[in-house]
Amino acid sequence: MPPTKGLSFIAAIEALKGALVLLAGCGLLTLIHHDVHAAAEALVHRFHLNPAHEIPKVFIQAAGTVNDSRIEFLAVCAAAYATVRFIEAYGLWKGRRWAEWFAAISSGIYIPLELSELTHGINWPKVTILVINVIVLAYMIYVLVQGKKSQQGTNI
């Protein structure tokens, strides 16, 4: 079955997510043999964040505990995640049934986590991500149901 415009759009989003995570992983690799704590402080100051506030403070403290092997591990995890996103994007782009199932599961699995995050405070990025995932999940369920109906119609 050829992909619909909706599947192609979701495929493009998944490919973009994969590319962004891959770039972040490559960025992490540039920190090997460097002072990550100093880089975190510079980043906080670059974005004019107050290092005494909770999130920038935790970010700087966490950066102080990072070593080269941890950076390499995180970069490998980023590459693995990006690979999964690229495979999903390819499958959706080609209209593969397995990719439709994978997209439904992978969008649905984050919804409870996103709802949990909203209990810690509501802001527009959290709500936007939740709404997008709910829309993608609803669309993927629609696609899966329609595909099932068309399969049943051809089997009669």
ChimeraX commands (.cxc) that place a marker at each C-alpha (Angstrom):
marker #1 position 0.00,0.00,0.00 radius 0.5
marker #1 position 1.50,3.42,-0.92 radius 0.5
marker #1 position 1.83,5.84,1.98 radius 0.5
marker #1 position -0.73,8.57,2.55 radius 0.5
marker #1 position 0.28,12.19,2.98 radius 0.5
marker #1 position -0.23,11.73,6.70 radius 0.5
marker #1 position 2.13,8.76,6.84 radius 0.5
marker #1 position 4.68,10.64,4.76 radius 0.5
marker #1 position 4.43,13.61,7.14 radius 0.5
marker #1 position 4.91,11.39,10.19 radius 0.5
marker #1 position 7.83,9.69,8.42 radius 0.5
marker #1 position 9.43,13.09,7.87 radius 0.5
marker #1 position 8.95,13.98,11.55 radius 0.5
marker #1 position 10.55,10.69,12.62 radius 0.5
marker #1 position 13.49,11.24,10.26 radius 0.5
marker #1 position 13.90,14.76,11.64 radius 0.5
marker #1 position 13.85,13.44,15.22 radius 0.5
marker #1 position 16.49,10.88,14.25 radius 0.5
marker #1 position 18.67,13.54,12.61 radius 0.5
marker #1 position 18.43,15.88,15.61 radius 0.5
marker #1 position 19.35,13.13,18.07 radius 0.5
marker #1 position 22.20,12.01,15.82 radius 0.5
marker #1 position 23.51,15.59,15.71 radius 0.5
marker #1 position 23.24,15.81,19.50 radius 0.5
marker #1 position 25.19,12.55,19.79 radius 0.5
marker #1 position 27.89,13.91,17.51 radius 0.5
marker #1 position 27.93,17.08,19.59 radius 0.5
marker #1 position 28.49,14.97,22.68 radius 0.5
marker #1 position 31.50,13.35,21.06 radius 0.5
marker #1 position 33.13,16.76,20.68 radius 0.5
marker #1 position 33.17,16.97,24.50 radius 0.5
marker #1 position 35.48,13.98,24.90 radius 0.5
marker #1 position 38.76,15.04,26.58 radius 0.5
marker #1 position 37.25,18.44,27.45 radius 0.5
marker #1 position 36.02,20.00,30.68 radius 0.5
marker #1 position 32.29,19.23,30.43 radius 0.5
marker #1 position 31.54,21.17,33.60 radius 0.5
marker #1 position 33.07,24.34,32.12 radius 0.5
marker #1 position 31.20,23.75,28.85 radius 0.5
marker #1 position 27.90,23.44,30.76 radius 0.5
marker #1 position 28.59,26.66,32.65 radius 0.5
marker #1 position 29.41,28.43,29.38 radius 0.5
marker #1 position 26.18,27.13,27.82 radius 0.5
marker #1 position 24.09,28.34,30.76 radius 0.5
marker #1 position 25.71,31.78,30.53 radius 0.5
marker #1 position 25.36,31.85,26.73 radius 0.5
marker #1 position 21.59,31.44,27.04 radius 0.5
marker #1 position 21.47,34.03,29.86 radius 0.5
marker #1 position 20.13,31.52,32.37 radius 0.5
marker #1 position 20.56,32.01,36.08 radius 0.5
marker #1 position 22.93,29.25,37.26 radius 0.5
marker #1 position 21.35,29.46,40.74 radius 0.5
marker #1 position 17.92,28.39,39.46 radius 0.5
marker #1 position 17.00,24.73,39.79 radius 0.5
marker #1 position 17.29,23.41,36.20 radius 0.5
marker #1 position 20.52,25.22,35.19 radius 0.5
marker #1 position 22.01,24.32,38.58 radius 0.5
marker #1 position 21.17,20.61,38.17 radius 0.5
marker #1 position 22.48,20.72,34.56 radius 0.5
marker #1 position 25.82,22.17,35.69 radius 0.5
marker #1 position 26.10,19.71,38.60 radius 0.5
marker #1 position 25.31,16.74,36.34 radius 0.5
marker #1 position 27.87,17.92,33.79 radius 0.5
marker #1 position 30.48,17.88,36.53 radius 0.5
marker #1 position 30.00,14.13,37.00 radius 0.5
marker #1 position 30.32,13.20,33.32 radius 0.5
marker #1 position 33.43,11.39,32.13 radius 0.5
marker #1 position 34.61,10.33,28.67 radius 0.5
marker #1 position 33.20,6.80,28.87 radius 0.5
marker #1 position 29.78,8.18,29.87 radius 0.5
marker #1 position 29.88,10.57,26.91 radius 0.5
marker #1 position 30.73,7.70,24.57 radius 0.5
marker #1 position 27.87,5.63,26.02 radius 0.5
marker #1 position 25.39,8.49,25.55 radius 0.5
marker #1 position 26.60,9.04,21.98 radius 0.5
marker #1 position 26.11,5.32,21.20 radius 0.5
marker #1 position 22.60,5.49,22.72 radius 0.5
marker #1 position 21.85,8.54,20.56 radius 0.5
marker #1 position 23.05,6.69,17.45 radius 0.5
marker #1 position 20.89,3.66,18.34 radius 0.5
marker #1 position 17.83,5.85,18.93 radius 0.5
marker #1 position 18.43,7.71,15.66 radius 0.5
marker #1 position 18.77,4.40,13.80 radius 0.5
marker #1 position 15.40,3.24,15.15 radius 0.5
marker #1 position 13.79,6.55,14.11 radius 0.5
marker #1 position 15.32,6.29,10.61 radius 0.5
marker #1 position 14.08,2.71,10.21 radius 0.5
marker #1 position 10.60,3.77,11.33 radius 0.5
marker #1 position 10.67,6.72,8.93 radius 0.5
marker #1 position 11.70,4.46,6.05 radius 0.5
marker #1 position 8.93,1.97,6.84 radius 0.5
marker #1 position 6.29,4.69,7.06 radius 0.5
marker #1 position 7.54,6.33,3.87 radius 0.5
marker #1 position 7.22,3.00,2.08 radius 0.5
marker #1 position 3.78,2.32,3.63 radius 0.5
marker #1 position 4.90,-0.78,5.54 radius 0.5
marker #1 position 2.37,-2.26,7.97 radius 0.5
marker #1 position 5.03,-3.04,10.61 radius 0.5
marker #1 position 6.04,0.63,10.65 radius 0.5
marker #1 position 2.43,1.69,11.20 radius 0.5
marker #1 position 2.26,-0.58,14.24 radius 0.5
marker #1 position 5.63,0.64,15.46 radius 0.5
marker #1 position 4.60,4.29,15.08 radius 0.5
marker #1 position 1.38,3.67,17.01 radius 0.5
marker #1 position 3.21,1.91,19.83 radius 0.5
marker #1 position 6.08,4.39,19.97 radius 0.5
marker #1 position 3.77,7.41,20.08 radius 0.5
marker #1 position 1.43,5.79,22.60 radius 0.5
marker #1 position 4.17,4.69,24.98 radius 0.5
marker #1 position 5.15,8.28,25.75 radius 0.5
marker #1 position 1.64,9.53,26.59 radius 0.5
marker #1 position 1.59,8.28,30.22 radius 0.5
marker #1 position 5.03,9.83,30.78 radius 0.5
marker #1 position 3.90,13.13,29.28 radius 0.5
marker #1 position 0.75,13.13,31.43 radius 0.5
marker #1 position 2.93,12.47,34.47 radius 0.5
marker #1 position 5.13,15.42,33.50 radius 0.5
marker #1 position 2.06,17.67,33.41 radius 0.5
marker #1 position 1.46,16.91,37.09 radius 0.5
marker #1 position 4.78,18.67,37.83 radius 0.5
marker #1 position 3.69,21.81,36.02 radius 0.5
marker #1 position 1.87,22.73,32.86 radius 0.5
marker #1 position 3.63,24.70,30.15 radius 0.5
marker #1 position 3.16,25.03,26.40 radius 0.5
marker #1 position 6.05,22.74,25.29 radius 0.5
marker #1 position 4.74,19.87,27.45 radius 0.5
marker #1 position 1.16,20.36,26.26 radius 0.5
marker #1 position 2.27,20.67,22.63 radius 0.5
marker #1 position 4.28,17.44,22.74 radius 0.5
marker #1 position 1.38,15.62,24.40 radius 0.5
marker #1 position -1.13,16.90,21.84 radius 0.5
marker #1 position 1.13,15.96,18.92 radius 0.5
marker #1 position 1.63,12.44,20.28 radius 0.5
marker #1 position -2.11,12.01,20.87 radius 0.5
marker #1 position -2.82,13.15,17.30 radius 0.5
marker #1 position -0.17,10.81,15.87 radius 0.5
marker #1 position -1.50,7.91,17.95 radius 0.5
marker #1 position -5.10,8.61,16.88 radius 0.5
marker #1 position -4.04,8.85,13.23 radius 0.5
marker #1 position -2.00,5.65,13.41 radius 0.5
marker #1 position -4.95,3.81,14.97 radius 0.5
marker #1 position -7.13,5.14,12.15 radius 0.5
marker #1 position -4.60,3.94,9.55 radius 0.5
marker #1 position -4.34,0.53,11.19 radius 0.5
marker #1 position -8.13,0.12,11.34 radius 0.5
marker #1 position -8.50,1.23,7.71 radius 0.5
marker #1 position -5.77,-1.19,6.66 radius 0.5
marker #1 position -7.49,-4.01,8.49 radius 0.5
marker #1 position -10.79,-3.18,6.77 radius 0.5
marker #1 position -9.15,-3.11,3.34 radius 0.5
marker #1 position -7.46,-6.47,4.04 radius 0.5
marker #1 position -10.79,-7.98,5.07 radius 0.5
marker #1 position -12.38,-6.62,1.91 radius 0.5
marker #1 position -9.79,-8.33,-0.29 radius 0.5
marker #1 position -10.14,-11.65,1.53 radius 0.5
marker #1 position -13.84,-12.03,0.80 radius 0.5
marker link #1:1,2 radius 0.2
marker link #1:2,3 radius 0.2
marker link #1:3,4 radius 0.2
marker link #1:4,5 radius 0.2
marker link #1:5,6 radius 0.2
marker link #1:6,7 radius 0.2
marker link #1:7,8 radius 0.2
marker link #1:8,9 radius 0.2
marker link #1:9,10 radius 0.2
marker link #1:10,11 radius 0.2
marker link #1:11,12 radius 0.2
marker link #1:12,13 radius 0.2
marker link #1:13,14 radius 0.2
marker link #1:14,15 radius 0.2
marker link #1:15,16 radius 0.2
marker link #1:16,17 radius 0.2
marker link #1:17,18 radius 0.2
marker link #1:18,19 radius 0.2
marker link #1:19,20 radius 0.2
marker link #1:20,21 radius 0.2
marker link #1:21,22 radius 0.2
marker link #1:22,23 radius 0.2
marker link #1:23,24 radius 0.2
marker link #1:24,25 radius 0.2
marker link #1:25,26 radius 0.2
marker link #1:26,27 radius 0.2
marker link #1:27,28 radius 0.2
marker link #1:28,29 radius 0.2
marker link #1:29,30 radius 0.2
marker link #1:30,31 radius 0.2
marker link #1:31,32 radius 0.2
marker link #1:32,33 radius 0.2
marker link #1:33,34 radius 0.2
marker link #1:34,35 radius 0.2
marker link #1:35,36 radius 0.2
marker link #1:36,37 radius 0.2
marker link #1:37,38 radius 0.2
marker link #1:38,39 radius 0.2
marker link #1:39,40 radius 0.2
marker link #1:40,41 radius 0.2
marker link #1:41,42 radius 0.2
marker link #1:42,43 radius 0.2
marker link #1:43,44 radius 0.2
marker link #1:44,45 radius 0.2
marker link #1:45,46 radius 0.2
marker link #1:46,47 radius 0.2
marker link #1:47,48 radius 0.2
marker link #1:48,49 radius 0.2
marker link #1:49,50 radius 0.2
marker link #1:50,51 radius 0.2
marker link #1:51,52 radius 0.2
marker link #1:52,53 radius 0.2
marker link #1:53,54 radius 0.2
marker link #1:54,55 radius 0.2
marker link #1:55,56 radius 0.2
marker link #1:56,57 radius 0.2
marker link #1:57,58 radius 0.2
marker link #1:58,59 radius 0.2
marker link #1:59,60 radius 0.2
marker link #1:60,61 radius 0.2
marker link #1:61,62 radius 0.2
marker link #1:62,63 radius 0.2
marker link #1:63,64 radius 0.2
marker link #1:64,65 radius 0.2
marker link #1:65,66 radius 0.2
marker link #1:66,67 radius 0.2
marker link #1:67,68 radius 0.2
marker link #1:68,69 radius 0.2
marker link #1:69,70 radius 0.2
marker link #1:70,71 radius 0.2
marker link #1:71,72 radius 0.2
marker link #1:72,73 radius 0.2
marker link #1:73,74 radius 0.2
marker link #1:74,75 radius 0.2
marker link #1:75,76 radius 0.2
marker link #1:76,77 radius 0.2
marker link #1:77,78 radius 0.2
marker link #1:78,79 radius 0.2
marker link #1:79,80 radius 0.2
marker link #1:80,81 radius 0.2
marker link #1:81,82 radius 0.2
marker link #1:82,83 radius 0.2
marker link #1:83,84 radius 0.2
marker link #1:84,85 radius 0.2
marker link #1:85,86 radius 0.2
marker link #1:86,87 radius 0.2
marker link #1:87,88 radius 0.2
marker link #1:88,89 radius 0.2
marker link #1:89,90 radius 0.2
marker link #1:90,91 radius 0.2
marker link #1:91,92 radius 0.2
marker link #1:92,93 radius 0.2
marker link #1:93,94 radius 0.2
marker link #1:94,95 radius 0.2
marker link #1:95,96 radius 0.2
marker link #1:96,97 radius 0.2
marker link #1:97,98 radius 0.2
marker link #1:98,99 radius 0.2
marker link #1:99,100 radius 0.2
marker link #1:100,101 radius 0.2
marker link #1:101,102 radius 0.2
marker link #1:102,103 radius 0.2
marker link #1:103,104 radius 0.2
marker link #1:104,105 radius 0.2
marker link #1:105,106 radius 0.2
marker link #1:106,107 radius 0.2
marker link #1:107,108 radius 0.2
marker link #1:108,109 radius 0.2
marker link #1:109,110 radius 0.2
marker link #1:110,111 radius 0.2
marker link #1:111,112 radius 0.2
marker link #1:112,113 radius 0.2
marker link #1:113,114 radius 0.2
marker link #1:114,115 radius 0.2
marker link #1:115,116 radius 0.2
marker link #1:116,117 radius 0.2
marker link #1:117,118 radius 0.2
marker link #1:118,119 radius 0.2
marker link #1:119,120 radius 0.2
marker link #1:120,121 radius 0.2
marker link #1:121,122 radius 0.2
marker link #1:122,123 radius 0.2
marker link #1:123,124 radius 0.2
marker link #1:124,125 radius 0.2
marker link #1:125,126 radius 0.2
marker link #1:126,127 radius 0.2
marker link #1:127,128 radius 0.2
marker link #1:128,129 radius 0.2
marker link #1:129,130 radius 0.2
marker link #1:130,131 radius 0.2
marker link #1:131,132 radius 0.2
marker link #1:132,133 radius 0.2
marker link #1:133,134 radius 0.2
marker link #1:134,135 radius 0.2
marker link #1:135,136 radius 0.2
marker link #1:136,137 radius 0.2
marker link #1:137,138 radius 0.2
marker link #1:138,139 radius 0.2
marker link #1:139,140 radius 0.2
marker link #1:140,141 radius 0.2
marker link #1:141,142 radius 0.2
marker link #1:142,143 radius 0.2
marker link #1:143,144 radius 0.2
marker link #1:144,145 radius 0.2
marker link #1:145,146 radius 0.2
marker link #1:146,147 radius 0.2
marker link #1:147,148 radius 0.2
marker link #1:148,149 radius 0.2
marker link #1:149,150 radius 0.2
marker link #1:150,151 radius 0.2
marker link #1:151,152 radius 0.2
marker link #1:152,153 radius 0.2
marker link #1:153,154 radius 0.2
marker link #1:154,155 radius 0.2
marker link #1:155,156 radius 0.2
view
